[in-house]
């Protein structure tokens, strides 16, 4: 990107604001509403399961200390607090297990911040489900547009997409719920830009979850301030000394349209089957495919090589994790779980699992082989050598969003995932009630009623 005064005249912030402000529930195609059901259910399941994790409990305690007006629910508890505090705690919980959705259009987890903010503010405002869904779809759209225009340099230089772009997404969703005009959206995005932060250095620790929490609460604050007339430039993304000036060397305002075309950002959302960094999923799927096809045992394995994109080494290649959180960012640990045929849900990534002698022994058989010419979103090539000399290979792409024709099967998988995550927290009967409500998705019910928060 050439940094000159001309960037301030580009009008990128205005174009995103205009598009996002104009979105409405009535204009959403049925399949987009179907995808919104999936996003809501997956976010809520992740938040409920995360609410009983240590990081979730810490966030709840801080949120409850404020003594704010109790108008928004902290998921998984009977506690109620202010919308911003609830958004903070719920985003922290939703991201706690790294089991929440992801999208390569925004280099991170799209729903942790956006849905946490929209649900908390929507509950406080008694917004209808239709209004909340439209706000979520709109928030995701602005988030993706801004992320794609910013380009890869921000992530490559250490910024975490969930933290920086999530702030814009939450701001857009909340501005939508507050009914702001285009100028209000522009100021919301600038106020989000001045708060957008979050570092990849935090991966493998609780501080990664703070990125999502700050994005949810900061984005909401941006919209609330704009709604009160708080002044801000209207070109905070592309303007001189603005967001892309400080965060990017690859800004290209034409990139979003080139990538997205007529698709909405919600169509890029990927739902996780494994409770770990998405960069480990191709490895897990490749190992599982080979185990199913060749029925080898652990004792048959002489060695395993994982041919990964070179850029993955800074994301999910912790060699010998010492905690469950680090295990989520260890492709070697992920491979060991898959080689053992064990559960790759939350139980596979605990403090105990990374020290399990059986998994440690398997991990020692795994060698990570970075390849410079392998694209970041390319599948890992899994190569398993057996003691009999046979070499087994697989490459399974874990980065393709669900096609429209596969949405029915995806819903069934997400229902099972939700029941398994929510039942220990609220009971199986209540979990099934929530599934039924989201499946019917009455747009006229309040969002609090839909999610059994009232």
C-alpha positions in Angstrom: 0.0 0.0 0.0 1.3 3.5 -0.9 0.6 5.7 2.1 -0.4 9.1 0.9 -3.1 11.6 1.7 -5.2 10.1 -1.1 -6.1 7.2 1.1 -8.4 9.5 3.1 -10.5 10.2 0.0 -11.0 6.6 -0.9 -14.4 6.4 0.8 -14.0 2.8 1.8 -15.5 3.3 5.3 -18.5 5.0 3.8 -19.2 2.2 1.3 -19.0 -0.5 4.0 -21.3 1.7 6.3 -23.8 2.1 3.5 -24.0 -1.6 2.7 -24.2 -2.7 6.4 -26.8 -0.1 7.4 -29.1 -1.0 4.5 -29.3 -4.7 5.4 -32.6 -5.9 6.9 -34.2 -9.2 8.0 -36.9 -9.0 5.3 -34.3 -8.9 2.6 -32.3 -12.0 3.8 -32.7 -15.1 1.6 -34.1 -18.2 3.4 -30.7 -20.0 3.1 -29.0 -17.1 4.8 -31.5 -17.3 7.7 -30.7 -21.0 7.8 -27.0 -20.2 8.2 -27.9 -17.7 10.9 -29.6 -20.5 12.8 -26.3 -22.5 12.6 -24.2 -19.5 13.8 -26.5 -18.9 16.7 -26.6 -22.5 17.8 -22.9 -23.1 17.5 -22.0 -19.8 19.3 -24.4 -20.6 22.2 -23.0 -24.1 22.6 -19.5 -22.9 22.7 -20.4 -20.1 25.2 -22.2 -22.5 27.5 -19.3 -25.0 27.5 -16.8 -22.2 28.0 -18.8 -20.7 30.8 -17.6 -23.4 33.2 -14.0 -23.2 32.1 -11.5 -21.3 34.3 -11.4 -18.4 31.9 -15.2 -18.2 31.8 -15.4 -18.2 35.6 -12.8 -15.4 35.8 -14.7 -13.3 33.3 -18.0 -13.8 35.1 -16.5 -12.7 38.4 -15.2 -9.5 36.9 -18.5 -8.8 35.1 -20.5 -9.4 38.3 -18.2 -7.0 40.3 -19.5 -3.9 38.4 -22.9 -3.9 40.0 -24.4 -2.7 36.8 -28.0 -2.6 35.9 -28.9 -6.3 35.3 -30.3 -6.3 31.8 -28.2 -8.8 29.9 -27.5 -12.5 30.7 -24.1 -14.0 31.3 -24.5 -17.3 29.4 -24.5 -20.5 31.5 -25.3 -18.6 34.8 -28.1 -16.9 36.6 -26.1 -13.6 36.6 -27.2 -10.5 34.7 -25.3 -7.4 34.2 -24.8 -4.5 31.7 -24.7 -5.3 28.0 -21.0 -4.6 27.6 -20.0 -6.7 30.6 -22.2 -9.5 29.4 -20.7 -9.3 25.9 -17.2 -9.4 27.4 -17.9 -12.4 29.6 -19.9 -14.3 26.9 -17.2 -13.7 24.2 -14.6 -14.9 26.6 -16.6 -18.1 27.2 -17.4 -18.6 23.5 -13.7 -18.5 22.6 -12.5 -20.4 25.7 -12.3 -23.9 24.1 -11.3 -22.7 20.7 -14.4 -24.7 19.6 -16.2 -21.7 18.1 -16.5 -21.0 14.4 -13.9 -19.5 12.1 -13.6 -17.8 8.8 -10.6 -17.2 6.5 -12.3 -14.1 5.2 -11.5 -12.4 8.5 -8.5 -14.4 9.7 -10.1 -15.5 12.9 -13.3 -16.4 14.7 -16.2 -14.4 13.3 -19.0 -15.0 15.8 -17.3 -14.8 19.2 -17.3 -11.0 19.3 -20.2 -10.3 16.9 -22.8 -12.6 18.3 -21.8 -12.0 21.9 -22.3 -8.3 21.4 -25.5 -8.5 19.4 -27.2 -10.9 21.8 -26.2 -8.9 24.9 -27.3 -5.6 23.5 -30.3 -7.1 21.8 -31.5 -8.7 25.1 -31.1 -5.3 26.9 -33.0 -3.5 24.1 -35.6 -6.3 23.9 -34.9 -6.6 20.2 -36.7 -9.2 18.2 -35.0 -12.3 16.9 -35.4 -10.9 13.4 -33.6 -7.7 14.4 -30.8 -9.6 16.1 -30.3 -11.9 13.2 -30.2 -9.0 10.7 -27.7 -7.3 13.0 -25.5 -10.4 13.2 -25.5 -10.9 9.4 -24.7 -7.2 8.9 -22.0 -7.2 11.5 -20.3 -10.2 9.9 -20.6 -8.6 6.5 -18.8 -5.4 7.6 -16.2 -7.4 9.5 -15.3 -9.5 6.4 -15.2 -6.5 4.1 -12.8 -4.7 6.3 -10.6 -7.7 6.9 -10.3 -8.6 3.3 -9.5 -5.0 2.3 -6.8 -4.8 5.0 -5.2 -7.9 3.5 -2.8 -10.5 5.0 -0.1 -8.2 6.3 -1.9 -7.5 9.6 -2.2 -11.1 10.5 1.3 -11.9 9.3 2.7 -9.1 11.5 1.1 -10.6 14.6 -2.4 -9.1 14.8 -5.2 -11.6 15.7 -8.1 -11.2 13.4 -10.6 -12.1 16.1 -9.4 -9.1 18.1 -9.0 -6.5 15.4 -11.8 -7.3 12.9 -14.1 -8.6 15.7 -14.2 -5.0 17.0 -15.5 -3.8 13.7 -18.0 -6.7 13.4 -19.4 -6.0 16.9 -19.6 -2.3 16.2 -21.5 -2.9 13.0 -23.9 -5.3 14.6 -24.6 -3.0 17.6 -25.0 0.0 15.3 -27.6 -2.0 13.4 -29.5 -2.8 16.6 -29.4 0.9 17.6 -30.8 2.0 14.3 -27.9 4.3 13.4 -27.8 6.1 10.1 -24.9 5.8 7.7 -23.0 8.6 9.4 -23.5 6.8 12.7 -22.0 3.6 11.2 -19.0 5.5 9.9 -18.3 7.0 13.3 -18.9 3.6 14.9 -16.3 2.0 12.6 -13.8 4.8 13.4 -14.4 4.4 17.1 -13.9 0.7 16.6 -10.7 1.3 14.7 -9.1 3.3 17.5 -9.8 0.3 19.9 -9.0 -2.6 17.5 -6.2 -4.8 19.0 -5.3 -8.3 19.8 -2.0 -10.2 19.3 -1.2 -13.7 18.1 1.5 -13.9 20.7 -1.3 -14.8 23.1 -2.1 -18.1 21.4 -2.0 -21.0 23.8 -3.0 -19.0 26.8 -6.1 -17.4 28.4 -5.1 -14.0 26.9 -6.2 -15.2 23.5 -9.7 -15.2 24.7 -9.3 -11.6 25.9 -9.0 -10.6 22.2 -12.6 -11.8 21.5 -13.8 -10.2 24.8 -12.3 -6.8 24.1 -13.6 -6.9 20.5 -17.2 -7.6 21.7 -17.2 -4.9 24.4 -15.2 -2.4 22.5 -17.3 -2.7 19.4 -20.5 -2.2 21.4 -19.0 0.8 23.1 -18.2 2.3 19.7 -21.8 2.0 18.6 -23.2 3.3 21.8 -20.9 6.3 21.7 -21.8 7.0 18.1 -25.5 6.8 19.0 -25.0 9.5 21.7 -23.4 11.8 19.1 -19.8 11.1 20.0 -17.7 12.7 17.3 -15.2 10.8 15.2 -13.8 11.0 11.6 -15.8 9.2 9.0 -12.8 7.6 7.3 -11.2 5.8 10.3 -10.3 2.7 8.3 -8.6 4.2 5.2 -7.8 7.7 6.3 -4.3 9.0 6.9 -3.0 7.6 10.3 -6.1 5.5 10.5 -6.6 1.7 10.8 -4.9 0.5 7.6 -2.2 3.1 7.9 -1.1 1.6 11.2 -2.1 -2.1 10.7 -1.6 -2.9 7.1 0.8 -2.7 4.2 -1.6 -4.6 1.9 -4.7 -2.5 1.9 -6.7 -3.0 -1.3 -10.3 -1.8 -1.2 -11.2 -3.8 -4.3 -10.2 -7.1 -2.7 -13.5 -7.7 -0.8 -15.6 -7.7 -3.9 -13.1 -9.8 -5.8 -13.2 -12.5 -3.1 -16.8 -12.3 -2.0 -18.6 -11.5 -5.2 -22.4 -11.8 -4.4 -21.8 -14.0 -1.4 -22.5 -12.8 2.2 -19.8 -13.1 4.9 -22.0 -15.6 6.8 -21.5 -18.0 3.9 -17.8 -18.2 4.7 -18.3 -19.4 8.3 -16.6 -22.8 9.1 -17.9 -24.8 12.1 -15.4 -26.8 14.1 -15.5 -30.6 14.7 -12.4 -30.4 16.8 -11.7 -28.2 19.9 -8.4 -26.8 18.6 -6.9 -24.3 16.3 -8.4 -24.7 12.8 -4.8 -25.1 11.5 -4.7 -28.5 13.1 -8.0 -29.8 11.6 -6.6 -31.0 8.3 -4.1 -33.1 10.2 -6.7 -34.6 12.4 -9.0 -35.4 9.4 -6.1 -36.8 7.4 -5.0 -39.2 10.2 -8.6 -40.2 10.8 -9.1 -41.0 7.1 -6.0 -43.2 7.0 -6.9 -45.0 10.2 -10.4 -45.8 8.9 -9.0 -47.0 5.5 -6.1 -49.1 6.7 -6.9 -50.2 10.2 -3.4 -49.9 11.5 -2.6 -49.8 15.3 -0.4 -47.5 17.2 2.2 -50.3 17.4 2.3 -50.4 13.6 3.6 -46.8 13.3 7.2 -46.1 12.6 6.9 -42.4 12.0 4.6 -39.6 10.9 5.4 -36.6 8.8 3.1 -33.6 8.5 3.8 -31.4 5.5 2.3 -28.0 6.6 2.3 -24.5 5.2 5.4 -22.6 6.4 3.2 -19.9 7.9 1.5 -22.4 10.1 4.7 -22.7 12.2 3.8 -19.4 13.9 0.2 -20.5 14.5 -0.2 -24.0 15.7 3.1 -25.7 15.9 3.9 -25.7 19.6 6.3 -28.7 19.7 5.7 -30.0 23.2 2.7 -28.4 24.9 2.6 -28.2 28.7 -1.0 -27.2 29.1 -4.3 -28.0 27.4 -4.5 -24.5 25.9 -1.1 -25.0 24.3 -2.2 -28.4 23.1 -4.9 -26.7 21.0 -2.0 -25.0 19.1 0.1 -28.1 18.7 -0.3 -29.9 15.4 1.8 -32.7 16.9 -0.5 -33.2 19.9 -3.5 -33.0 17.6 -2.0 -35.7 15.4 -1.3 -37.9 18.5 -5.0 -37.7 19.6 -6.1 -38.7 16.1 -3.5 -41.5 15.9 -4.9 -42.9 19.1 -8.4 -42.6 17.9 -9.5 -40.5 20.9 -12.1 -37.7 21.2 -10.9 -34.5 19.5 -13.5 -32.5 21.4 -12.7 -30.6 24.6 -11.6 -33.8 26.4 -8.7 -34.2 23.9 -7.1 -30.8 24.8 -6.8 -30.8 28.6 -3.8 -30.4 30.9 -4.0 -34.1 31.5 -4.1 -35.1 27.8 -0.9 -33.2 26.9 1.0 -35.2 29.6 -0.7 -38.5 28.9 2.2 -41.0 28.4 0.4 -42.7 25.5 -0.1 -39.4 23.6 3.4 -38.2 24.5 4.9 -41.4 23.0 2.8 -40.9 19.8 3.8 -37.2 19.6 7.4 -38.2 19.6 6.8 -40.1 16.3 5.5 -36.9 14.6 7.7 -34.6 12.6 6.5 -31.3 11.3 7.8 -30.4 7.8 7.1 -26.8 6.8 6.8 -26.0 3.1 7.2 -22.5 1.8 5.3 -23.1 -1.3 2.2 -24.6 0.5 -0.5 -22.0 0.8 -1.8 -21.1 4.3 -5.2 -22.6 3.6 -3.9 -25.6 1.8 -4.5 -29.0 3.5 -1.7 -30.7 5.4 -0.2 -33.7 3.7 -0.2 -36.5 6.3 2.4 -39.2 5.7 2.4 -42.2 8.0 5.2 -44.8 7.6 4.4 -48.3 9.1 7.0 -50.7 10.4 6.2 -53.0 7.4 7.5 -50.3 5.1 4.1 -49.2 3.8 3.7 -45.4 3.5 0.2 -44.0 3.8 -0.7 -40.5 2.6 -3.7 -38.3 2.8 -4.6 -34.6 2.3 -8.0 -33.6 3.6 -9.2 -30.0 3.0 -10.7 -28.6 6.2 -11.2 -25.1 5.0 -14.2 -25.3 2.7 -17.5 -23.7 3.9 -20.6 -25.8 3.7 -22.5 -25.8 0.4 -26.2 -24.9 0.4 -27.0 -28.6 -0.4 -25.2 -29.7 2.7 -26.9 -27.4 5.2 -29.3 -30.1 6.4 -26.5 -32.4 7.4 -24.6 -29.6 9.0 -27.6 -28.7 11.1 -27.8 -32.3 12.4 -24.1 -32.3 13.3 -24.4 -28.9 15.0 -27.4 -30.1 17.0 -25.4 -33.1 18.3 -22.4 -30.8 19.1 -24.7 -28.4 21.0 -26.4 -31.1 23.0 -23.0 -32.5 24.1 -21.7 -29.0 25.0 -24.8 -27.5 26.7 -26.2 -30.5 28.5 -23.6 -30.6 31.3 -24.4 -26.9 32.0 -28.2 -26.6 31.6 -29.4 -30.2 31.3 -30.4 -32.2 28.2 -34.0 -31.3 28.3 -33.3 -27.6 28.4 -30.7 -28.0 25.7 -33.2 -29.7 23.4 -35.7 -26.9 24.1 -33.1 -24.3 22.9 -32.4 -26.3 19.8 -36.1 -26.5 19.0 -36.5 -22.7 19.4 -33.6 -21.9 17.2 -34.8 -24.4 14.6 -38.2 -22.7 14.4 -36.6 -19.2 14.7 -39.7 -17.0 15.2 -38.5 -13.6 14.1 -41.0 -11.8 16.3 -39.9 -13.4 19.6 -37.3 -11.4 21.5 -33.8 -12.7 21.2 -33.8 -13.3 24.9 -36.9 -15.6 24.6 -35.4 -17.4 21.7 -32.2 -18.4 23.6 -34.1 -19.0 26.9 -32.3 -16.0 28.5 -35.5 -14.5 29.9 
